[in-house]
Amino acid sequence: MSIDVKQQKMAAVEPGFVFDEESFPNPDLPHGLDVVEVPLRLATPESLKGFGILISQPDELTVEKKNFEIVKWPVGGWRELDPNTGDEAGTTEGDFEVHWQGDYYMGKNLAINTTNNVYLDGLGCKPEHASRTDTDACGSDDNIYLWMSDYHPDGGQLFYPRGDPVPFTVCLGPASCGDDVKPTDMVSFHVPAGKGVYIHPGTWHNGVYMRKKYCPATMLTRQGRVHGRVSASWAAEFKCLLKVSLLPTAE
């Protein structure tokens, strides 16, 4: 993509949103957003094809086994990378913590070397009704409303529950969409208890979503050590929220 086309696409995103450490945990979300229902599938090896892999143990995918995808770091000019360079940073891993705070579903990624690691991952109801206190919470945890998603260009990402096996949900968009992803590109997957999920590089996602009875919860996450992150605000760019069911599915 030429610089001019890229600048035109960026200028067309109004109003923008900066995913920094101040705004990411506490975005100023507008009222009256449209709601886009995201289709829900049961996570199986077949249904996840193109998005990721269903796993039964976290060590099924590692750089040592040469099956954890790390993308060669891109170059800025016309010369190619030298052989066996550009993908040597490997992975980092650690805890990914999630909890409900009233209607607010918060995530914290302790695996990455940044202070920009605390997120508002979603809401139990629309922003105009949401409360951060349990006593005033109005939403049920049958659904979660997502206001953003992101992808990592530098590598895959793995999520696996620590401790007792618990079910969770992920919301994914194909890497083939690139930066032109749309709300209707997203698909949610119910991951049954005892399983985890590995997401291919470039796949749109964010964290993992759980019902209140399973929270607070801690996941093991493993991802590329570089941790490039590209985000889209559904609320700012498309004036909508993604509604994802947290109930089990047998589909």
C-alpha positions as CSV (number, residue, x, y, z in Angstrom):
1,M,0.0,0.0,0.0
2,S,1.4,3.4,-1.0
3,I,1.9,6.1,1.7
4,D,-0.9,8.3,0.1
5,V,-3.5,5.5,0.2
6,K,-2.5,4.6,3.7
7,Q,-2.9,8.2,4.8
8,Q,-6.3,8.4,3.1
9,K,-7.5,5.3,4.9
10,M,-6.3,6.7,8.2
11,A,-7.9,10.0,7.7
12,A,-11.2,8.3,6.9
13,V,-11.4,6.9,10.4
14,E,-13.2,9.6,12.3
15,P,-13.2,10.0,15.2
16,G,-10.1,8.0,16.0
17,F,-9.2,6.3,19.2
18,V,-5.7,6.1,20.8
19,F,-5.2,2.8,22.6
20,D,-2.8,4.2,25.3
21,E,-2.5,3.2,28.9
22,E,-4.8,6.0,30.0
23,S,-7.6,5.5,27.6
24,F,-7.6,1.7,27.1
25,P,-8.9,0.8,30.6
26,N,-11.4,3.7,30.6
27,P,-12.6,4.7,27.2
28,D,-15.2,7.5,26.8
29,L,-17.7,5.4,24.9
30,P,-20.6,7.2,23.2
31,H,-24.2,6.4,23.9
32,G,-26.7,5.1,21.4
33,L,-24.3,2.8,19.6
34,D,-25.7,0.2,17.2
35,V,-25.4,-3.5,18.2
36,V,-24.1,-6.1,15.8
37,E,-24.8,-9.7,16.8
38,V,-21.8,-11.9,16.3
39,P,-22.5,-15.5,15.3
40,L,-21.4,-18.1,17.8
41,R,-19.8,-21.5,17.0
42,L,-18.5,-24.3,19.1
43,A,-14.7,-24.3,19.0
44,T,-13.6,-27.4,17.2
45,P,-10.5,-28.2,15.1
46,E,-12.7,-27.8,12.0
47,S,-14.6,-24.6,13.0
48,L,-11.3,-22.8,14.0
49,K,-9.6,-23.5,10.7
50,G,-8.2,-20.2,9.4
51,F,-8.4,-18.5,12.8
52,G,-6.4,-20.8,15.1
53,I,-6.1,-24.2,16.7
54,L,-8.0,-25.9,19.6
55,I,-5.5,-27.2,22.1
56,S,-5.6,-29.6,25.1
57,Q,-2.3,-28.7,26.7
58,P,-0.4,-25.3,26.6
59,D,2.9,-26.9,25.6
60,E,1.4,-28.3,22.4
61,L,2.7,-25.2,20.6
62,T,6.1,-23.7,21.3
63,V,9.0,-22.1,19.4
64,E,11.2,-25.0,20.6
65,K,8.8,-27.4,18.8
66,K,8.9,-25.1,15.8
67,N,5.1,-24.9,15.6
68,F,4.4,-21.6,17.3
69,E,4.2,-19.0,14.6
70,I,6.6,-16.0,14.8
71,V,6.5,-13.7,11.8
72,K,9.7,-12.4,10.4
73,W,10.1,-8.7,11.2
74,P,9.3,-6.7,8.1
75,V,11.9,-4.6,6.3
76,G,11.3,-1.0,5.1
77,G,13.1,-1.1,1.8
78,W,13.4,-3.4,-1.2
79,R,16.2,-5.6,0.2
80,E,15.2,-8.9,1.7
81,L,16.0,-10.1,5.2
82,D,19.0,-12.4,5.5
83,P,18.3,-16.1,6.1
84,N,17.5,-17.1,9.7
85,T,17.0,-13.5,10.9
86,G,14.0,-11.4,11.8
87,D,12.2,-14.0,13.9
88,E,14.6,-14.6,16.7
89,A,12.8,-12.8,19.6
90,G,10.8,-15.9,20.3
91,T,7.9,-15.8,22.7
92,T,7.0,-14.4,26.1
93,E,4.5,-15.9,28.5
94,G,2.7,-15.2,31.8
95,D,-0.6,-14.6,33.3
96,F,-3.6,-13.0,31.6
97,E,-6.0,-11.9,34.4
98,V,-9.7,-11.2,33.8
99,H,-12.5,-10.1,36.2
100,W,-15.9,-8.4,36.2
101,Q,-16.2,-5.0,37.9
102,G,-19.9,-4.5,37.9
103,D,-20.8,-4.3,34.2
104,Y,-17.1,-3.8,33.2
105,Y,-15.1,-6.7,32.1
106,M,-11.4,-6.0,32.7
107,G,-8.2,-7.7,31.4
108,K,-4.6,-7.5,32.4
109,N,-1.7,-9.1,30.5
110,L,1.3,-9.7,32.7
111,A,3.3,-11.5,30.0
112,I,4.3,-8.4,28.0
113,N,6.9,-5.8,28.8
114,T,4.8,-2.7,28.7
115,T,2.7,-0.5,31.0
116,N,-0.1,-0.5,28.4
117,N,-1.4,-3.9,29.5
118,V,-4.7,-3.1,31.3
119,Y,-7.8,-3.2,29.2
120,L,-11.5,-2.7,29.2
121,D,-12.3,-5.9,27.3
122,G,-16.0,-5.5,27.2
123,L,-19.3,-4.5,28.9
124,G,-22.2,-6.4,30.3
125,C,-24.6,-3.9,28.8
126,K,-24.5,-0.8,26.6
127,P,-22.3,2.1,27.9
128,E,-25.2,4.4,28.8
129,H,-26.5,1.8,31.4
130,A,-23.2,0.4,32.6
131,S,-22.0,0.7,36.2
132,R,-18.7,-0.2,37.7
133,T,-20.3,-1.4,41.0
134,D,-21.8,-4.8,41.5
135,T,-24.8,-3.4,43.3
136,D,-25.8,-1.1,40.4
137,A,-24.8,-3.5,37.5
138,C,-27.7,-3.9,35.1
139,G,-26.4,-6.4,32.5
140,S,-26.5,-10.1,32.7
141,D,-23.4,-12.1,31.9
142,D,-25.2,-14.1,29.2
143,N,-23.6,-11.7,26.7
144,I,-20.7,-9.3,26.5
145,Y,-20.6,-6.1,24.3
146,L,-17.2,-5.6,22.7
147,W,-16.1,-2.1,21.7
148,M,-12.7,-3.0,20.1
149,S,-10.5,-5.8,18.8
150,D,-6.8,-6.0,17.8
151,Y,-4.3,-8.3,16.1
152,H,-0.6,-9.1,16.4
153,P,1.5,-8.9,13.2
154,D,4.6,-10.4,14.8
155,G,3.3,-13.8,16.1
156,G,0.5,-16.0,17.3
157,Q,-1.1,-16.0,20.8
158,L,-2.1,-18.8,23.0
159,F,-4.7,-18.8,25.9
160,Y,-5.1,-21.7,28.3
161,P,-6.8,-21.6,31.7
162,R,-4.7,-22.0,34.8
163,G,-6.0,-24.0,37.7
164,D,-9.5,-25.6,37.3
165,P,-10.6,-26.1,33.7
166,V,-13.2,-23.5,32.7
167,P,-15.1,-22.6,29.5
168,F,-14.5,-19.3,27.8
169,T,-15.3,-17.5,24.6
170,V,-13.2,-15.7,22.0
171,C,-14.2,-13.4,19.2
172,L,-12.0,-13.7,16.1
173,G,-11.7,-12.1,12.7
174,P,-9.7,-13.5,9.7
175,A,-6.2,-12.2,9.2
176,S,-7.1,-11.9,5.5
177,C,-9.2,-8.9,6.3
178,G,-6.1,-6.9,7.3
179,D,-6.7,-3.4,8.5
180,D,-10.0,-3.2,6.5
181,V,-11.8,-5.5,9.0
182,K,-15.5,-4.9,9.5
183,P,-17.9,-5.9,12.4
184,T,-19.5,-8.4,10.2
185,D,-16.2,-10.2,9.7
186,M,-16.1,-11.3,13.3
187,V,-17.1,-14.8,14.6
188,S,-17.2,-15.9,18.2
189,F,-16.2,-19.4,19.5
190,H,-17.2,-21.1,22.7
191,V,-14.1,-23.0,24.0
192,P,-15.2,-25.9,26.3
193,A,-13.7,-26.5,29.7
194,G,-10.5,-28.4,29.5
195,K,-9.4,-26.8,26.3
196,G,-7.4,-23.8,25.2
197,V,-7.0,-21.8,22.0
198,Y,-4.1,-20.7,19.8
199,I,-4.6,-17.8,17.5
200,H,-2.7,-17.4,14.2
201,P,-0.7,-14.2,13.6
202,G,-2.8,-11.3,12.2
203,T,-6.1,-12.8,13.4
204,W,-8.3,-10.2,14.9
205,H,-9.2,-10.9,18.6
206,N,-8.6,-9.4,22.0
207,G,-8.8,-11.3,25.2
208,V,-11.0,-14.1,26.4
209,Y,-14.5,-13.7,27.8
210,M,-16.0,-15.6,30.7
211,R,-19.3,-15.5,32.7
212,K,-19.1,-14.1,36.2
213,K,-19.3,-17.5,38.0
214,Y,-15.9,-18.3,36.5
215,C,-14.3,-15.0,37.5
216,P,-11.9,-13.8,38.6
217,A,-9.8,-16.1,36.4
218,T,-6.2,-16.4,35.2
219,M,-5.1,-17.7,31.9
220,L,-1.7,-18.6,30.7
221,T,-0.9,-16.6,27.6
222,R,2.0,-17.1,25.3
223,Q,2.7,-14.7,22.4
224,G,5.4,-13.1,20.3
225,R,8.0,-11.3,22.5
226,V,7.9,-8.2,20.2
227,H,4.2,-7.7,20.9
228,G,3.2,-5.5,18.1
229,R,-0.5,-4.6,18.5
230,V,-2.8,-3.1,16.0
231,S,-6.3,-2.1,17.3
232,A,-9.7,-1.0,15.9
233,S,-12.4,0.7,17.9
234,W,-15.8,-0.6,16.8
235,A,-17.3,2.2,18.8
236,A,-15.3,5.0,17.2
237,E,-14.9,3.7,13.6
238,F,-18.2,1.9,13.0
239,K,-20.5,3.5,15.7
240,C,-21.4,0.0,17.0
241,L,-20.7,-2.6,19.6
242,L,-20.3,-6.4,19.0
243,K,-22.7,-8.5,21.0
244,V,-21.2,-11.9,21.8
245,S,-23.0,-14.7,23.6
246,L,-21.2,-16.2,26.6
247,L,-23.6,-19.2,26.8
248,P,-22.5,-22.6,25.7
249,T,-23.4,-23.8,22.2
250,A,-23.7,-27.3,20.8
251,E,-23.4,-26.2,17.2
